[in-house]
Amino acid sequence: MKIDHRYHEPDPVAIKRTNQLYGPISRYHRHKVYGMKHIPAEGRCIIAVNHSFATYDNALLSRKINEGTGRIVRSLADRSLFYVPSIGRAIAKSGAVPARPKVAEFLLSDREQLVLVAPGGMREALRPSSEKYTVCWESRKGFVRLAIKTQTPIILSCCPGADDLYTVYENTLTKMVYRRFRLPVTAIRGLGLSLLPRPVKLEHYLSEPQFPPVVDVNDDMAFSQAVDQWHVELSRKMQEMLDEHQ
């Protein structure tokens, strides 16, 4: 079943190589994951994460899950990345897939896999440091619709320290370019005056599985209400996790 011409099955050799590549970065940040016991040994599950500017913190999470459970995390990545041949092939072999509802539904319903999604997307990644440790999921409800439709539990994963890797400065140009071209143009500062990420300790905290409400997906009104209500609950819980662990 070809659900997207950019979709590829992951390559175990490439995943092992990627895990090795992130080893030094993991040690640099003294990376730890709390709540690994909540990752199911089998079956479908969505892992919803907060989105930092650096982004690679979630690759570290995928690495720990793979090494700890043997399961491959299928990350929903920006579709534009797959149009860059070298990058597209590399991330696809490591388990990433184009961020499309049909692809995600296929992985959950047909393959019973772990799917990682950052609902806040680029908007959350580009928020200035004055807004760090905040959830920006206001209108991002696709992951909730997907979970209810496929009856898939969601595990929330927060990594507050990722917002301290860089100082992201608020500026009008960032908002204008993103709004018009969807490009991540911004002013940042890392270690000292450099662009190197600060040696911040990165810790991921995983929630217990959050189970979706059961609703008739053919009843548009009931389905929409269920999505809105659960989205509010999940956003609130994610913010509480960030507040607790920052």
C-alpha positions in Angstrom: 0.0 0.0 0.0 1.7 3.2 -1.2 0.1 5.9 1.0 2.7 8.6 0.0 5.4 8.5 -2.6 7.8 9.9 0.1 7.1 7.1 2.5 9.7 4.4 3.1 10.0 1.5 5.6 12.7 2.1 8.2 16.1 0.5 7.9 17.4 -1.2 11.1 21.0 -0.5 10.0 20.3 3.2 9.5 18.5 3.3 12.9 21.5 1.8 14.7 23.8 4.2 12.9 21.6 7.2 13.9 21.5 6.0 17.5 25.3 5.9 17.5 25.4 9.4 16.0 23.3 10.8 18.8 25.3 9.0 21.5 27.8 11.9 22.1 24.9 14.4 22.0 23.0 12.4 24.6 26.1 12.3 26.8 26.7 16.0 26.3 23.2 16.7 27.6 23.2 13.9 30.2 20.0 12.9 28.7 17.5 10.9 30.8 13.9 9.7 30.3 11.5 9.3 33.2 8.4 7.1 32.7 9.7 4.7 30.1 7.5 2.1 31.7 4.5 3.8 30.1 5.7 3.0 26.6 3.7 -0.1 25.5 5.7 -3.2 24.5 3.4 -3.5 21.5 0.4 -1.9 19.9 -0.4 1.5 18.6 0.4 4.7 20.6 0.9 8.4 19.9 3.7 10.2 21.7 2.9 14.0 21.7 5.9 16.2 22.5 6.6 19.8 23.1 8.6 21.4 20.2 11.8 23.3 21.0 13.8 25.3 18.6 16.7 22.8 18.6 14.3 19.9 17.8 16.9 17.2 18.3 15.8 16.6 21.8 13.0 14.4 20.5 15.5 12.4 18.4 17.2 11.7 21.7 13.9 10.5 23.1 13.3 8.2 20.1 16.8 6.8 20.5 16.2 6.0 24.2 12.9 4.3 23.4 14.4 2.2 20.6 17.3 1.1 22.8 15.1 0.5 25.8 12.2 -1.3 24.2 13.4 -2.3 20.7 10.5 -0.4 19.2 11.0 2.0 16.3 9.5 5.5 16.8 7.9 6.8 13.6 8.2 10.6 13.8 5.9 12.8 11.8 8.3 15.2 10.1 7.8 18.4 8.1 6.9 17.3 4.6 9.3 19.8 3.0 12.2 17.8 4.4 11.4 14.9 2.2 11.9 17.0 -1.0 15.6 17.4 -0.1 16.9 14.0 -1.5 19.8 13.5 0.9 17.9 14.6 4.0 14.6 12.9 3.0 16.3 9.5 2.5 18.3 9.7 5.7 15.4 10.6 8.0 13.0 8.1 6.2 15.5 5.2 6.8 15.6 6.2 10.5 11.8 6.0 10.8 10.5 9.4 10.0 7.5 9.8 7.8 5.8 12.8 6.1 3.4 14.5 8.5 0.1 13.6 6.7 -3.0 12.3 8.4 -3.3 9.3 6.0 0.3 8.3 6.7 -0.2 8.5 10.5 -3.5 6.6 10.3 -1.9 3.9 8.3 0.9 3.5 10.9 -1.6 3.3 13.7 -4.5 1.3 12.3 -2.6 -1.0 9.9 0.8 -1.3 11.6 0.1 -0.7 15.3 3.2 1.4 15.7 4.5 4.2 17.9 4.0 7.6 16.2 5.7 10.7 17.6 4.1 14.1 16.8 4.9 17.7 17.9 1.5 19.3 17.7 2.9 22.8 18.1 4.9 22.5 15.0 7.1 25.4 13.8 4.9 28.0 15.6 5.9 26.4 18.9 9.5 26.0 17.9 9.9 29.6 16.9 8.3 31.1 20.0 10.7 33.6 21.7 12.4 32.6 25.0 10.0 35.0 26.8 7.4 32.4 26.1 9.4 29.3 26.9 7.9 26.4 28.8 4.5 27.1 27.3 2.2 24.9 25.2 1.3 26.4 21.8 -1.3 23.9 20.7 -4.3 26.2 20.4 -5.6 25.2 16.9 -3.4 22.1 16.5 -6.1 19.4 17.0 -5.1 16.9 14.2 -3.4 14.5 16.6 -6.5 14.5 18.8 -8.8 13.8 15.9 -6.4 11.0 14.8 -6.3 9.4 18.3 -10.1 9.4 18.7 -10.7 8.1 15.1 -8.2 5.2 15.6 -8.9 4.8 19.3 -5.2 5.3 20.0 -3.9 6.3 23.5 -1.7 9.3 23.7 1.4 9.6 25.9 2.5 13.2 26.6 6.2 13.8 26.7 7.7 17.1 27.9 11.4 18.2 27.9 11.4 21.7 29.5 15.2 21.9 29.4 15.1 21.9 25.6 13.9 25.5 25.7 17.1 26.5 27.4 19.4 25.2 24.7 19.1 28.5 22.9 17.9 32.0 23.5 15.3 32.8 20.8 14.8 36.5 20.3 11.4 37.9 19.4 11.4 39.9 16.2 8.9 41.0 13.6 10.8 39.4 10.7 10.4 35.9 12.2 6.6 36.2 12.4 6.4 37.7 8.9 8.6 35.1 7.1 6.9 32.2 8.9 3.4 33.5 8.2 4.2 34.1 4.5 6.7 31.4 3.6 6.6 28.9 6.5 10.4 29.2 7.0 12.2 29.2 10.3 14.1 32.5 10.2 14.9 33.9 13.6 17.7 35.3 15.8 19.2 32.9 18.3 22.1 32.6 20.7 23.6 29.5 22.3 26.7 28.9 24.4 28.3 32.3 25.0 27.9 34.2 21.8 28.0 31.1 19.6 25.4 29.0 17.9 26.5 25.9 19.8 23.7 24.5 22.1 24.3 25.1 25.8 25.3 21.9 27.8 21.8 21.9 29.4 20.7 18.6 31.1 17.9 17.3 29.0 15.2 15.2 30.8 12.1 13.8 29.2 9.0 13.1 31.4 6.4 10.7 30.0 2.8 10.7 31.2 0.7 7.6 31.7 -1.3 6.7 28.5 -4.3 9.0 28.0 -7.1 7.1 26.5 -9.4 8.7 24.0 -13.2 9.1 24.4 -15.3 6.7 22.5 -17.6 8.6 20.0 -19.4 8.0 16.7 -16.9 9.5 14.2 -19.8 9.7 11.7 -21.7 12.1 14.0 -19.9 15.3 13.0 -21.2 17.4 16.0 -20.4 14.7 18.6 -17.0 14.0 17.1 -16.1 17.7 17.0 -17.2 18.3 20.6 -15.1 15.3 21.7 -12.1 16.5 19.9 -12.4 20.0 21.4 -12.9 18.8 24.9 -10.1 16.2 24.9 -7.7 18.7 23.2 -8.3 21.1 26.1 -7.6 18.4 28.6 -4.4 17.2 27.0 -3.1 20.8 26.5 -3.8 21.5 30.2 -2.1 18.4 31.3 0.9 19.1 29.1 1.2 22.6 30.6 1.0 21.2 34.1 3.9 18.8 33.2 6.0 21.6 31.9 5.3 23.7 35.0 6.1 20.9 37.3 9.4 19.9 35.7 10.9 23.1 34.4 
